[in-house]
Structures are given as C-alpha cells and as structure tokens.
Amino acid sequence: MSEPEVRSSTQDPAPGTGGQTPRAHDTEALGGVLAGALRVVASFTLLSRLTGLVRDVLTAKVLGDTAAGSAFGLAFAIPNLFRRLFGEGALSAAFLPEYTTLHRDDPARAPQLASLVLFVLTLVTGGITLLLEIGLLLTLLMGVTTPERTLTLQLIMLMLPMMPMVCITAILGGMLQAHGRFGPPAAAPILLNLLMIGGAIVPLVSPGVSREGAAYLLGFLAVAASGAQIVWSLRALRGLVRWTRLWSDAAASARRVLGRFVPVVLGLSTLQLNTLLDSLIATWPILIGPTMFGRPVPLDEASNAILSYTSRLYQFPLGVFGIAVATAVFPLLSRTSTDALAFTDVLRRGVRLSLFIGIPASVGLVLVRDDLVRTMFPGFSAAGLERSALVVACYAPAVWAYSLNHVLTRAFYARGDTRTPMTIAVAMVLANVAMNFTLIWPLREAGLALSTGISAMTQAIIILWIAQRKLGVVILDREMVAALARLALVAALMGLCVWVAMRVASGSGQAGWTAHFLRLCAATVVGAGSYLLLAVLLRLREVRWLLQRAPKGAPGESMLVE
C-alpha cells in the first residue's frame, strides 16, 4: 500500500523524507522526527562525554595543576577550538543547507560540492597550519624562552596538525547528517577519548614517565585519533557519496558555502573563542611573564590547568544535551524554513528542550561543585581544588544560555541570515575580553569563567529578542512564559531535594574522597529522579516530546540514523 500524500504545497520535498515534506500542521510527525534524532545524537554524545570524563580524570591525575598541565591545556585548546567550531556546527551549518538543496534538486552536483569544499578546506587549513608551525619554530629558535614556555610551544606545534583533520571530519559529518545518519559523527570523538585514555594509563603504571613526557604522548595520540576519525567517517559514507574531481558545475555552490563560512564561524564561535581567550590569558605567566599592565599578574602557572580541566565539567551537559538539541533541530529548521507554521513549531520545541535540560544542569552544577571537583580531580592540590570549585560556580549558571545560543543561531542560518548572529557574537567576544581583564584581579582564573558566563547569558537574551523581530516568529508568547515558569519551579524544587540529599549524605561517616564521591552520587540520583518526577507531576510537555516517536510512514521518519 502506498503512503498517504502529506506534501505541502509551499515546500519542496527534503532529502531523506522519501519525496515528502512535513505539513505545517503535522506537529506530531515533526516532533517525532526531532525527538528521534535527538535521542540518537544524545545517546552517542553521552557515551562520548562519559569516555571524555574518564580521559580528563586520568590526564588531570597525570599532569595535575602544574605548569605541564597548563601547557597541555593550552596546546589542546587550540586544535580543540576547531573541533568544537567545526564538529559542533559552524562548518556543517555553512555546508549543510547548500548540500541539502543540491541533494534534493540536483543530486549529480551534490557530490561535486562535497568534493570541492573538502579539497579547498584541506588546502587552506593545511597552508595555515604550515605557516603557524614555521612561526612557532622561529619563536623557539630566536626568542628568549623558559622550560615552561618551550614545553608549551612544542606541544602546540605537535598538536596543530589536528586542525585540517577536524575540518575534513566536519565536512564528512555534515554530509552524514544530510543523509540522515546522526550516529557516526556523534560517535567519532569516542576514538579520541579511548586513545588518550590509553596514553594516560601509561604514566600511571610506569612511574618513571615524567609529566612532560606524558604530555607529549597524549598530544601525539590526539593527532593520531584525528586521523582515525577521518577513516571512521569515510567508512560511514560508503555507498552514500561518490567522490569526484569534476567539480566545475558546483563552483557557484562552493563559493556560497565558503562565503557563508566566516560569518557562520563567528556567529557560532562565541563560547569557543571566549574559552580560547580565557586559556591564553590564564597562560600569561608562562607565555608572557609575571606582570600585566605594569602590575603583578593575579594568575600563576596552575591557572590554565585549573581552568581547562574545570571547563570540561560544564561542557558535559552542554555537549550531551545542548549541542544534541541544536544538531537534531538544524536539519528540520532547514527543511521547514519556507513554512512559517512548521518552522515556528520546530524552533519553539528546540528552545524549550534546550531550557528543559540547561536550567536544571545550571542549578545542579552549582550545588555539587565542591564534591564534583574533589571527585574528578584527585591529582589537584588542596588550593587547586578550592579554586576549581569557584570556577565551576562561575561557569555553571550559564549552561542554559550556552545551549540556547546554539539553537537560536541555527534558526537564523536556516533562514539564510548569517550576519545577525555574527554581529551579536563579535560584540559578545569584545565584551568578554573587557570583563576578563577586569574580573581576574579579584577572582583570578574564576574571573575568566564568570566573564564567559555573563557574555553567554547576555547573548542569549539579545539573540532571543532579535529572533522574534527578524525571523517573524513568536517565541515568548503566553504559553511559552507559562511553560518556563513551571520549568523554573521544577528546577528550584529539584535544587532543594539535592541540597537535602547532600546534607543527609554528609552524615554517612565516610571521609576523604569516598565522602565526596558518595555525596555526588546521592545528589545526582536524587536530582535526576526528583526532576523527572516533578516534571511528570506538573505535566511538562518536554517529557512527552523527548519520548515521542514519529508515526510509521510519517514524513521525515527516514531522517533518523541508520
């Protein structure tokens, strides 16, 4: 029996939908497709982030809050910036709409576009990498340096080749998403984590390995893992794409992608650029010296190690849920961009799902910050643990904003507007830099975290207000405000339950690391359980949305991962 006709008269069919396009009023089908894609991305990303946490615990144990830890943190942050930019959206956001359109309207040109963009980006990023390597080498040979500065520059040189590799992986991941395969690109970071976990175990079982030697080993394995991710993605694309050197017919499309790329990078990179700037400033005592603007610098050699490792803690819920929502919602926003009702429904669901996870994550991280850092970073000094807990307290309140910014920025891209998010992002980066050099004096490295959090929350408020004006959608209507009020109430009650659980667990009689671990476990179980229970009792629709499935034969069902 043939499937019922559900095609909208105002919209062409999208790839991966079997020649059908969701109707504006078919919200159940749209919601089911979004929830299914979100579950796939979140599941693989959860596994990736869990292995990433193990990686961070082991590397923090090996390197500690030392100059070696700070040097590795900066060296890893630079290529990691490109991984987050490209792997978590910027390159895919510039590439995916054009590739999707070609795959729908002119399938013969789609592989030409992919081949051409892949070649150009490999050439450009490879050239940039070579120039940077030469510049760093000259700095080492001609500049006045210290052992700590030498270690930092050599680690950066070792890990810079990751940059072109993550560009290639990002293009391949965008193609996989366009073909409805969300799982392989979400799972690719697991390869990096597993290799680095193996590398971190070596110095733990071989005490003769120095911290510096361990840092070099971890850097080498990170580069090797980046190559493995390319092989992984190419295998996942077999049978879906035909590579070619005959790309002249796709030149115009490639120019549109590359022309869109710079504003898209700036629009999506606020958090990543701010994080990199934080690392550079935190490494000031190593790279520059003991003074800043004629005053003793308020940071030390441990500052970047503390900041880098601690920032991974708030990135866990952000990566598992915040980025997962944005990744799952973007193809649907692109497919419904000309259908106002469907576009609005998808965007509103994306906003509410981001906040449904982001707000309780912010509350929970603030409450468990001390037990969390003492459980995760036993290799830190006592002073380092106190400083790390303060950094969590400054990053955590903005988790909801980090998530929301990704969704709203992609809504502009789906409508072809790359300039507005770019303008807002540039303003926020400049504001963050100004706050950085103000807040480090009273708060040290925690001031860097606080300025990043403030800029993210400010950006979320601004981009939400502008989205309603420029995109022609109503997001904050009466229903949305009522839903957010219920969500805030549930998060507050959850926070109370977590606080009580931690007080009860404190009387268990355990001491040291075990006590902090037990309190953290109790807080996590009670927090997750109470939040879900209260959400069900207060009938938050987000719970049903997360469990929703697309009806059999519904448009877009085949977007889900194979």
C-alpha positions as CSV (number, residue, x, y, z in Angstrom):
1,M,0.0,0.0,0.0
2,S,1.4,3.4,-0.9
3,E,1.9,6.0,1.8
4,P,-0.6,8.8,2.1
5,E,0.3,12.1,0.4
6,V,1.4,14.6,3.0
7,R,3.4,17.0,0.9
8,S,2.9,20.7,1.5
9,S,2.0,22.9,-1.5
10,T,4.5,25.5,-0.3
11,Q,7.6,23.5,0.1
12,D,9.7,21.0,-1.9
13,P,10.5,17.6,-0.6
14,A,13.6,17.3,1.6
15,P,16.2,14.7,1.2
16,G,15.8,11.7,3.4
17,T,12.0,12.1,3.5
18,G,11.0,9.8,0.7
19,G,9.9,12.6,-1.5
20,Q,7.6,14.0,1.2
21,T,7.7,17.1,3.2
22,P,6.1,17.7,6.6
23,R,2.9,19.7,6.6
24,A,2.9,22.8,8.7
25,H,0.2,21.4,10.9
26,D,1.7,17.9,11.2
27,T,3.4,18.7,14.5
28,E,3.3,15.1,15.7
29,A,5.4,14.0,12.8
30,L,7.8,16.9,13.1
31,G,8.1,16.3,16.9
32,G,8.6,12.6,16.4
33,V,11.4,13.1,13.9
34,L,13.1,15.7,16.1
35,A,12.8,13.5,19.2
36,G,14.2,10.5,17.4
37,A,17.2,12.4,16.0
38,L,17.8,14.0,19.4
39,R,17.8,10.6,21.1
40,V,20.3,9.2,18.6
41,V,22.7,12.2,18.9
42,A,22.3,12.4,22.7
43,S,22.9,8.7,23.2
44,F,26.2,8.6,21.2
45,T,27.2,12.0,22.6
46,L,26.6,10.7,26.2
47,L,28.9,7.8,25.6
48,S,31.4,10.2,24.0
49,R,31.3,12.6,27.0
50,L,31.5,9.8,29.5
51,T,34.7,8.5,27.9
52,G,35.8,12.1,27.8
53,L,35.3,12.5,31.5
54,V,37.4,9.4,32.1
55,R,40.0,10.9,29.8
56,D,40.0,14.2,31.8
57,V,40.2,12.5,35.2
58,L,43.2,10.4,34.1
59,T,45.0,13.3,32.4
60,A,44.3,15.6,35.4
61,K,45.7,12.8,37.6
62,V,48.8,12.5,35.4
63,L,49.5,16.2,34.8
64,G,47.8,17.9,37.8
65,D,47.5,21.6,38.4
66,T,51.1,22.2,37.3
67,A,52.9,24.1,34.6
68,A,52.8,20.9,32.5
69,G,49.1,20.7,32.9
70,S,48.7,24.3,31.9
71,A,50.9,23.9,28.9
72,F,49.0,20.8,27.7
73,G,45.7,22.6,28.4
74,L,46.6,25.5,26.0
75,A,48.1,23.2,23.4
76,F,45.0,21.0,23.4
77,A,42.6,24.1,23.5
78,I,43.8,25.4,20.1
79,P,43.0,22.4,17.9
80,N,40.1,21.6,20.2
81,L,38.7,25.0,19.3
82,F,38.5,23.9,15.7
83,R,36.9,20.6,16.7
84,R,34.2,22.4,18.6
85,L,33.7,25.0,15.9
86,F,33.6,22.6,13.0
87,G,32.5,19.3,14.6
88,E,29.8,21.0,16.7
89,G,28.3,23.1,14.0
90,A,30.0,26.0,12.2
91,L,31.2,24.2,9.1
92,S,28.2,22.0,9.0
93,A,25.9,25.0,9.4
94,A,27.5,26.6,6.4
95,F,27.7,23.5,4.3
96,L,24.6,21.5,5.2
97,P,21.9,23.9,3.7
98,E,23.6,24.1,0.4
99,Y,24.4,20.4,0.2
100,T,20.8,19.6,1.2
101,T,19.4,21.8,-1.5
102,L,21.6,20.2,-4.2
103,H,20.9,16.7,-2.9
104,R,17.2,17.5,-3.3
105,D,17.2,19.5,-6.6
106,D,20.3,18.3,-8.4
107,P,21.7,15.1,-7.0
108,A,24.5,14.9,-9.5
109,R,26.1,18.1,-8.3
110,A,25.9,17.3,-4.5
111,P,29.0,15.0,-4.5
112,Q,30.8,17.6,-6.7
113,L,30.1,20.2,-4.0
114,A,31.3,17.9,-1.2
115,S,34.5,17.1,-3.1
116,L,35.3,20.7,-4.0
117,V,34.7,22.1,-0.5
118,L,36.7,19.3,1.0
119,F,39.6,20.0,-1.3
120,V,39.6,23.7,-0.7
121,L,39.4,23.5,3.1
122,T,42.1,20.9,3.2
123,L,44.4,23.1,1.1
124,V,43.6,26.3,3.1
125,T,43.8,24.8,6.6
126,G,46.9,22.8,5.7
127,G,48.6,26.0,4.5
128,I,47.6,27.9,7.7
129,T,48.9,25.0,9.8
130,L,52.3,25.1,7.9
131,L,52.6,28.8,8.4
132,L,51.9,28.6,12.1
133,E,54.4,25.7,12.5
134,I,57.1,27.8,10.9
135,G,56.2,30.8,13.1
136,L,56.4,28.7,16.3
137,L,59.6,27.2,15.2
138,L,61.2,30.6,14.6
139,T,59.9,31.7,18.0
140,L,61.6,28.7,19.7
141,L,64.9,29.2,17.8
142,M,65.2,33.0,18.1
143,G,63.2,34.0,21.1
144,V,64.1,34.1,24.8
145,T,62.3,31.2,26.4
146,T,61.9,29.2,29.6
147,P,61.4,25.5,30.1
148,E,57.7,26.0,30.7
149,R,57.3,28.2,27.6
150,T,59.4,25.8,25.5
151,L,57.1,22.9,26.5
152,T,54.0,24.9,25.7
153,L,55.2,25.9,22.2
154,Q,56.4,22.4,21.4
155,L,53.1,20.9,22.4
156,I,51.2,23.4,20.3
157,M,53.4,22.5,17.3
158,L,52.8,18.8,17.9
159,M,49.0,19.2,18.0
160,L,48.4,21.8,15.3
161,P,48.1,19.1,12.5
162,M,44.7,18.3,14.1
163,M,43.3,21.5,12.6
164,P,43.0,20.3,9.0
165,M,42.0,16.9,10.2
166,V,39.0,18.2,12.1
167,C,37.9,20.3,9.1
168,I,37.8,17.1,7.0
169,T,35.9,15.2,9.7
170,A,33.4,18.1,10.0
171,I,32.6,18.1,6.2
172,L,32.1,14.4,6.3
173,G,29.9,14.7,9.4
174,G,27.7,17.3,7.8
175,M,27.2,15.0,4.8
176,L,26.3,12.2,7.1
177,Q,23.7,14.4,8.8
178,A,22.3,15.4,5.5
179,H,21.8,11.8,4.7
180,G,20.0,11.2,8.0
181,R,22.9,9.5,9.7
182,F,23.4,11.3,13.0
183,G,25.1,8.4,14.9
184,P,28.6,8.1,13.2
185,P,29.6,11.8,13.6
186,A,28.3,11.9,17.1
187,A,30.3,8.8,18.0
188,A,33.6,9.9,16.3
189,P,35.0,11.7,19.4
190,I,35.0,8.4,21.2
191,L,38.0,7.3,19.2
192,L,39.9,10.4,20.5
193,N,38.9,9.7,24.1
194,L,39.9,6.0,24.0
195,L,43.3,6.6,22.6
196,M,44.0,9.4,25.1
197,I,42.8,7.2,28.0
198,G,45.3,4.5,26.9
199,G,48.0,7.2,26.8
200,A,47.1,8.5,30.3
201,I,47.3,4.9,31.7
202,V,51.0,4.5,30.6
203,P,52.5,7.0,33.1
204,L,50.2,5.8,35.8
205,V,51.6,2.2,35.5
206,S,55.1,3.4,34.7
207,P,56.1,5.9,37.4
208,G,59.4,6.7,35.5
209,V,57.4,8.7,32.9
210,S,57.7,12.4,33.6
211,R,54.8,14.8,33.4
212,E,56.4,16.4,30.3
213,G,56.8,13.0,28.7
214,A,53.2,12.2,29.4
215,A,52.1,15.5,27.8
216,Y,54.0,14.7,24.6
217,L,52.5,11.2,24.5
218,L,48.9,12.5,25.0
219,G,49.5,15.1,22.3
220,F,50.7,12.5,19.8
221,L,47.8,10.2,20.4
222,A,45.3,13.1,20.0
223,V,46.8,13.7,16.5
224,A,46.6,10.0,15.6
225,A,43.0,9.9,16.8
226,S,42.1,12.8,14.5
227,G,43.3,10.7,11.5
228,A,41.3,7.7,12.8
229,Q,38.1,9.9,12.8
230,I,38.5,10.7,9.1
231,V,38.7,6.9,8.3
232,W,35.7,6.3,10.5
233,S,33.6,8.9,8.8
234,L,34.7,7.8,5.3
235,R,33.6,4.3,6.1
236,A,30.2,5.5,7.3
237,L,29.7,7.4,4.0
238,R,30.4,4.4,1.8
239,G,27.5,4.0,-0.7
240,L,26.1,7.4,0.0
241,V,28.6,9.7,-1.8
242,R,30.6,9.3,-5.0
243,W,33.8,11.4,-4.8
244,T,34.9,13.2,-7.9
245,R,37.5,15.6,-9.3
246,L,35.0,17.0,-11.8
247,W,33.6,19.8,-9.7
248,S,33.3,22.7,-12.1
249,D,29.5,22.6,-12.0
250,A,29.5,23.0,-8.2
251,A,31.8,26.1,-8.2
252,A,29.0,28.6,-7.6
253,S,27.6,26.5,-4.7
254,A,31.0,26.1,-3.2
255,R,31.5,29.9,-3.3
256,R,28.2,30.3,-1.4
257,V,29.3,27.8,1.3
258,L,32.8,29.4,1.7
259,G,31.3,32.9,1.7
260,R,28.9,31.9,4.4
261,F,31.5,30.1,6.4
262,V,33.3,33.1,8.0
263,P,30.1,34.8,9.4
264,V,28.8,31.4,10.5
265,V,32.0,30.7,12.4
266,L,31.8,34.0,14.1
267,G,28.2,33.5,14.9
268,L,28.6,30.1,16.5
269,S,32.0,30.5,18.0
270,T,31.3,33.0,20.8
271,L,31.7,30.4,23.6
272,Q,34.7,28.7,21.8
273,L,36.5,31.9,21.2
274,N,35.9,33.1,24.7
275,T,37.2,29.8,26.0
276,L,40.4,30.1,23.9
277,L,40.9,33.7,25.1
278,D,40.4,32.5,28.6
279,S,43.2,29.9,28.1
280,L,45.5,32.4,26.6
281,I,45.1,34.8,29.4
282,A,45.3,32.1,32.0
283,T,48.7,31.1,30.5
284,W,50.0,34.6,30.7
285,P,52.6,33.8,33.5
286,I,54.1,31.1,31.2
287,L,53.9,32.8,27.8
288,I,54.4,36.5,28.8
289,G,55.7,36.9,32.3
290,P,54.9,37.8,35.9
291,T,53.5,41.3,35.2
292,M,50.4,42.5,33.4
293,F,49.9,46.2,32.6
294,G,52.7,47.1,35.0
295,R,51.1,45.2,37.9
296,P,51.9,41.7,39.2
297,V,49.7,39.3,37.3
298,P,47.0,37.7,39.6
299,L,47.4,34.3,37.9
300,D,50.1,31.6,38.2
301,E,51.4,28.6,36.4
302,A,48.5,26.4,37.6
303,S,45.8,28.8,36.4
304,N,45.3,27.4,33.0
305,A,45.4,23.8,34.2
306,I,42.6,24.6,36.7
307,L,40.6,26.5,34.1
308,S,41.0,24.0,31.3
309,Y,40.1,20.9,33.2
310,T,37.3,22.5,35.1
311,S,35.7,23.9,32.0
312,R,35.1,20.3,30.8
313,L,32.6,19.8,33.7
314,Y,30.1,22.3,32.5
315,Q,30.7,21.1,28.9
316,F,29.4,17.6,29.8
317,P,25.7,18.5,30.0
318,L,26.2,21.1,27.2
319,G,27.6,18.6,24.8
320,V,25.3,15.7,25.7
321,F,22.0,17.7,25.5
322,G,22.6,21.3,24.4
323,I,24.6,20.5,21.3
324,A,22.5,17.4,20.7
325,V,19.3,19.5,20.5
326,A,20.9,22.0,18.2
327,T,22.3,19.3,16.0
328,A,19.0,17.5,15.7
329,V,16.9,20.6,15.2
330,F,19.0,22.2,12.5
331,P,18.1,19.9,9.6
332,L,14.4,20.3,10.4
333,L,14.7,24.0,10.6
334,S,16.4,24.0,7.2
335,R,13.7,21.8,5.7
336,T,10.8,23.9,7.1
337,S,12.4,27.3,6.5
338,T,9.8,28.4,4.0
339,D,6.8,27.1,6.0
340,A,6.2,29.6,8.8
341,L,4.0,27.3,11.0
342,A,6.3,24.3,10.8
343,F,9.4,26.4,11.3
344,T,7.9,28.1,14.4
345,D,6.9,24.8,15.9
346,V,10.3,23.2,15.4
347,L,12.1,26.3,16.8
348,R,9.8,26.6,19.9
349,R,10.4,22.9,20.6
350,G,14.1,23.3,20.3
351,V,14.1,26.3,22.7
352,R,12.0,24.5,25.3
353,L,14.1,21.3,25.1
354,S,17.3,23.3,25.5
355,L,16.0,25.0,28.6
356,F,14.4,21.8,29.9
357,I,18.0,20.4,30.2
358,G,20.0,23.6,30.6
359,I,18.3,25.1,33.6
360,P,18.4,22.1,36.0
361,A,22.0,21.5,34.8
362,S,22.9,25.0,35.9
363,V,21.3,24.6,39.3
364,G,22.8,21.1,39.9
365,L,26.3,22.0,38.9
366,V,26.4,25.0,41.3
367,L,25.2,22.8,44.2
368,V,27.6,19.9,43.7
369,R,30.6,21.9,42.6
370,D,32.8,21.1,45.6
371,D,32.1,17.3,45.6
372,L,32.4,17.2,41.8
373,V,35.9,18.7,41.6
374,R,37.2,16.7,44.5
375,T,35.8,13.5,42.9
376,M,37.1,14.3,39.4
377,F,40.5,15.8,40.1
378,P,42.2,14.0,43.0
379,G,45.5,14.9,41.5
380,F,45.0,18.6,42.2
381,S,46.4,20.3,45.3
382,A,44.1,21.4,48.1
383,A,44.3,25.0,46.9
384,G,43.7,24.0,43.3
385,L,40.5,22.1,44.3
386,E,39.1,25.2,46.0
387,R,40.0,27.4,43.0
388,S,38.4,24.7,40.7
389,A,35.2,24.7,42.6
390,L,34.9,28.5,42.3
391,V,35.5,28.2,38.5
392,V,32.5,25.7,38.3
393,A,30.4,28.2,40.3
394,C,31.2,30.9,37.7
395,Y,30.7,28.8,34.6
396,A,27.6,26.8,35.6
397,P,24.9,29.4,35.9
398,A,25.1,30.0,32.1
399,V,24.7,26.4,30.9
400,W,21.1,27.1,29.8
401,A,22.4,30.1,27.8
402,Y,25.2,28.1,26.1
403,S,22.6,25.6,24.9
404,L,20.0,28.2,23.8
405,N,22.5,30.2,21.8
406,H,23.3,27.2,19.6
407,V,19.6,26.6,18.8
408,L,18.7,30.3,18.1
409,T,21.8,30.9,16.0
410,R,20.9,27.9,13.8
411,A,17.4,29.3,13.3
412,F,19.0,32.4,11.6
413,Y,21.1,30.2,9.4
414,A,18.2,28.1,8.3
415,R,16.6,31.3,7.1
416,G,19.8,32.3,5.3
417,D,20.8,35.1,7.8
418,T,24.4,34.8,8.8
419,R,25.1,38.4,9.5
420,T,22.9,38.9,12.6
421,P,24.4,36.1,14.7
422,M,27.9,37.2,13.6
423,T,27.3,40.8,14.7
424,I,26.0,39.7,18.1
425,A,28.8,37.2,18.6
426,V,31.6,39.8,17.8
427,A,30.1,42.2,20.3
428,M,30.0,39.5,23.0
429,V,33.6,38.4,22.4
430,L,34.7,42.0,22.8
431,A,32.6,42.4,26.0
432,N,34.1,39.2,27.3
433,V,37.7,40.4,26.7
434,A,36.9,43.6,28.6
435,M,35.4,41.7,31.5
436,N,38.3,39.2,31.5
437,F,40.9,41.9,32.2
438,T,38.6,43.4,34.9
439,L,37.5,40.3,36.8
440,I,40.8,38.4,37.0
441,W,42.1,40.9,39.6
442,P,39.5,40.0,42.3
443,L,38.7,36.4,41.2
444,R,41.9,35.1,39.4
445,E,41.0,32.4,36.8
446,A,37.4,32.3,38.1
447,G,37.0,35.8,36.7
448,L,37.7,34.4,33.3
449,A,34.9,31.8,33.8
450,L,32.5,34.4,35.1
451,S,33.0,36.8,32.2
452,T,32.3,33.9,29.8
453,G,29.1,33.1,31.6
454,I,27.9,36.7,31.7
455,S,28.6,37.2,28.0
456,A,26.7,33.9,27.1
457,M,23.6,34.9,29.1
458,T,23.7,38.4,27.6
459,Q,24.0,36.9,24.1
460,A,21.0,34.6,24.8
461,I,18.7,37.4,25.8
462,I,19.8,39.6,22.9
463,I,19.5,36.9,20.2
464,L,16.1,35.8,21.5
465,W,14.7,39.3,21.3
466,I,16.1,39.9,17.8
467,A,14.9,36.4,16.6
468,Q,11.3,37.4,17.3
469,R,11.8,40.6,15.3
470,K,13.9,39.4,12.3
471,L,12.7,35.9,11.9
472,G,9.0,36.7,12.1
473,V,8.3,34.1,14.8
474,V,6.7,34.4,18.2
475,I,8.7,32.5,20.8
476,L,7.8,34.2,24.1
477,D,4.0,34.0,23.9
478,R,1.8,33.3,26.9
479,E,2.1,29.5,26.5
480,M,6.0,29.7,26.5
481,V,6.1,32.0,29.5
482,A,3.8,29.7,31.5
483,A,6.0,26.7,30.5
484,L,9.2,28.4,31.5
485,A,7.6,29.4,34.9
486,R,6.7,25.7,35.5
487,L,10.2,24.7,34.4
488,A,11.8,27.2,36.8
489,L,9.6,25.9,39.7
490,V,10.6,22.3,39.0
491,A,14.3,23.2,38.8
492,A,14.0,25.1,42.1
493,L,12.3,22.1,43.9
494,M,14.9,19.8,42.4
495,G,17.6,22.0,43.8
496,L,16.0,21.8,47.3
497,C,15.9,18.0,47.0
498,V,19.6,17.9,46.0
499,W,20.6,20.2,48.9
500,V,18.7,17.9,51.4
501,A,20.3,14.8,49.9
502,M,23.8,16.2,50.3
503,R,23.1,17.2,53.9
504,V,21.9,13.7,54.7
505,A,24.9,12.1,52.8
506,S,27.3,14.3,54.8
507,G,26.4,12.3,57.9
508,S,27.4,9.0,56.5
509,G,30.6,8.8,58.5
510,Q,32.8,8.5,55.4
511,A,35.8,10.7,55.0
512,G,38.1,12.0,52.2
513,W,37.5,11.1,48.5
514,T,34.9,8.5,49.4
515,A,32.7,11.0,51.2
516,H,32.7,13.4,48.3
517,F,32.0,10.6,45.8
518,L,29.0,9.3,47.8
519,R,27.6,12.8,48.2
520,L,28.0,13.4,44.5
521,C,26.3,10.1,43.7
522,A,23.4,10.8,46.1
523,A,22.9,14.3,44.7
524,T,23.0,13.0,41.1
525,V,20.4,10.2,41.7
526,V,18.1,12.4,43.8
527,G,18.4,15.3,41.4
528,A,17.6,13.3,38.2
529,G,14.9,11.4,39.9
530,S,13.2,14.3,41.6
531,Y,13.4,16.4,38.4
532,L,11.8,13.8,36.2
533,L,9.1,13.0,38.8
534,L,8.2,16.7,39.3
535,A,8.2,17.2,35.6
536,V,5.7,14.4,35.1
537,L,3.5,15.5,38.0
538,L,3.4,19.1,36.7
539,R,2.8,17.8,33.2
540,L,5.7,19.4,31.5
541,R,5.3,18.7,27.8
542,E,9.0,18.4,27.2
543,V,9.0,14.9,28.8
544,R,6.4,13.6,26.3
545,W,8.4,15.3,23.5
546,L,11.6,13.5,24.4
547,L,9.8,10.2,24.3
548,Q,7.7,10.9,21.2
549,R,8.1,8.8,18.1
550,A,7.3,9.7,14.5
551,P,4.3,7.7,13.2
552,K,5.0,4.9,10.8
553,G,5.3,6.4,7.3
554,A,5.4,9.9,8.7
555,P,7.3,12.5,6.6
556,G,10.9,12.7,7.7
557,E,11.0,9.4,9.5
558,S,13.9,8.2,7.4
559,M,16.0,11.2,8.7
560,L,16.7,9.0,11.7
561,V,20.1,7.3,12.0
562,E,20.6,4.1,10.1
